[in-house]
């Protein structure tokens, strides 16, 4: 999922938007983002 996140960020930088259409992929991407962002937020608090 990290690869997809990097691609999405690079496209946003270029002014483009990446849209995921597969519901299974969207669910897994959101699950990965929640896990990753919460872990990153916890590391910043310490």
C-alpha positions as CSV (number, residue, x, y, z in Angstrom):
1,X,0.0,0.0,0.0
2,X,2.9,2.3,0.6
3,X,3.6,2.3,-3.1
4,X,0.1,3.4,-4.0
5,X,0.2,6.1,-1.3
6,X,3.5,7.4,-2.8
7,X,2.0,7.4,-6.3
8,X,-1.1,9.2,-5.1
9,X,1.1,11.9,-3.3
10,X,3.2,12.4,-6.4
11,X,0.1,12.9,-8.6
12,X,-1.4,15.4,-6.1
13,X,1.9,17.3,-6.3
14,X,1.5,17.5,-10.1
15,X,-2.1,18.6,-9.7
16,X,-3.7,15.3,-10.7
17,X,-6.1,13.1,-8.6
18,X,-5.9,9.3,-8.4
19,X,-9.3,7.7,-7.9
20,X,-9.6,4.1,-6.7
21,X,-12.7,2.4,-8.0
22,X,-12.4,-1.1,-6.7
23,X,-14.3,-1.3,-3.3
24,X,-12.0,-4.0,-2.0
25,X,-9.0,-1.9,-2.7
26,X,-10.5,1.2,-1.2
27,X,-11.3,-0.7,2.0
28,X,-7.8,-2.1,2.3
29,X,-6.3,1.3,1.5
30,X,-8.3,3.0,4.2
31,X,-7.4,0.2,6.7
32,X,-3.7,0.7,5.8
33,X,-4.0,4.5,6.2
34,X,-5.7,4.2,9.6
35,X,-3.0,1.8,10.8
36,X,-0.1,3.8,9.4
37,X,-1.4,7.3,10.4
38,X,-2.2,6.2,14.0
39,X,1.2,4.6,14.3
40,X,2.9,7.7,13.0
41,X,0.8,10.0,15.3
42,X,1.8,7.9,18.3
43,X,5.5,8.2,17.4
44,X,5.2,12.0,17.2
45,X,3.6,12.3,20.6
46,X,6.6,10.6,22.3
